[in-house]
Amino acid sequence: MIALLEAKRAGLLARRHWPANLVAGLIVGIVALPLAMAFAIASGVKPEQGIYTAIIAGLAVSVFGGSRVQIAGPTGAFIVILAGVVADHGVEGLQIATLMAGVILLLFGLARLGAVIKFIPAPVIIGFTAGIGIIIWVGQWEAFFGLSAVGSGHFHEKLIKLLVEFPQLDIATTLVGLVSLLLVIYTSRIPRFSRIPGPLVALVVMTAMQSAFGLQSVATIGSTFGAIPAGLPAFHWPDVTLTRLVELIGPAFAIAMLGAIESLLSAIVADGMTGTRHNSNQELIGQGIANILTPMFGGIAATGAIARTATNIRNGGNSPIAGIIHAAILILVLLVMAPLAANIPLATLAAILFVVAWNMSQVRHVVKMVRRAPRADVAILLITLCLTVFADLVVAVNIGVVLAVLHFLRRMAESVVVRRQDGEDLRKELAVYGIDDVPDGVLIYAVEGPFFFAAADMFQQALADTHTDPRVVVIRLGQVPYIDATGLQALEATVQALQERKVRVIVAEPNELVFGKLRKMGLIDRLGEGGVTQTVAEAMRSLDPSGF
């Protein structure tokens, strides 16, 4: 159900809930302001475009999303992708890609794929978010230290250029960055200022200082981007052509996938903090609507913001009212205080992104996983991280997921057991049915586990050499919950090979699903009368004693 309607049904739109949501919305709006501008600049667009995004996406997701408390807007996770799209296709290309991503997210939600996307393995998610954190951190050195522009290029190329330029850092800019970083980190630790967001304190204090002293070497929003327009953005339809749609399908899909992952992760975090459950499919629909609307008003890609959503909940937000108020606060700031933004130092925004990068990297969690997680998971995490940093985020996620799936299939295949049954346990089982023992010339094999393509080879190897010349082979499928096409082919090939050796084959104990697949494949007809039995005892009784 749409978040706003669900909140109304739960009684959360009643007047008694308004004060807490008003306060939460006010605080989140204040927190969102510096982050929105910082993320926009780091993504290669103007700072006001980040504010537009926070307003439009914040309203859309609060009304149409699947979580009561989700706060949406530009996030650090998008920086790597968006900056690359802007560099290759320009701002207009980014807006077209965002619009396409919105349509993809909308289709994901309508196709009810919300639950599927949540199955992306944790090592992959941790690996690419940590990699994004590293890229953001290094990417802000230029603004934080006042270094000369290093241009575009691969991560390692830009890193080398930055290190070469490092001795020429600007002292004034570096001091502004360091003071800003201290304010962002330590403001909340001062008892009387614990509820005031550190990024806001750094923004106000350092902007006031720059306004008072006018440090010439310190780059500001005004000196780099010009004044922020004091007004709401006008509607603009991007110049969409078939050629551009084809060119941007890859970036659009990457934006959509990352947006889906981030928004659903944020919603899961919110569920844990509030004790509620979000609707993942509706959340994707809300995110899709948000990303369709934002580029039409000059914005960029948006998704659920974990930090802002958590801030909303901690300050009493429990309904979409808080998200709507957060957007209203940003509109008020844009209308009234836009001229004051000209003196905001870029080093201050870089300091804010330093903290964002640290939080995204989850250094402690990564170190813990590297020390304690299984080796395969550690390898997947590190491969995904390195590919994110040194290659490409999309490549990293694709390879990380493929490796995780292959590892899972290997483990699943290892869990499948094909064993020959004999001895005391089998005799006890048959004794219940009045059968003393297995006749000579009869071999019984039990398959335990899902009979799928990764386990088919194991099955064929187990039955390839019976070490005797049996007259009958009984294959027990009672512990097989599922069989796929490759498993059916392996079983058919085994049956055919045994029958060519004049060995009778009986399949025992298949469940209804497996039996239906055997019949559809034609194996029931190949096995002939008495070729399928409900129990192993029934298979024993069907044997002709005179044939042994």
Secondary structure, DSSP 4 states (H G I P E B T S, - for coil): --HHHHHHHTTTTSGGGHHHHHHHHHHHHHHHHHHHHHHHHHTTS-HHHHHHHHHHHHHHHHHHSS-SS--EE--GGGHHHHHHHHHHHHHHHHHHHHHHHHHHHHHHHHTT-HHHHTTS-HHHHHHHHHHHHHHHHHHTHHHHHTPPP--S--HHHHHHHHHHHGGG--HHHHHHHHHHHHHHHHGGGSGGGTTS-HHHHHHHHHHHHHHHH--TTS-BHHHHH-PPPSSPPPP------HHHHHHHHHHHHHHHHHHHHHHHHHHHHHHHHHT----HHHHHHHHHHHHHHGGGGT----EE-HHHHHHHHHTT--SHHHHHHHHHHHHHHHHHSGGGGGG-BHHHHHHHHHHHHHHHHTHHHHHHHHHHS-HHHHHHHHHHHHHHHHT-HHHHHHHHHHHHHHHHHHHHHHH-EEEEE-SHHHHHHHHTTT--SPPTTEEEEEEES-B-HHHHHHHHHHHH--SS--SEEEEEEEE---B-HHHHHHHHHHHHHHHHTT-EEEEE---HHHHHHHHHHTHHHHH-TT-EESSHHHHHHTS-GGG-
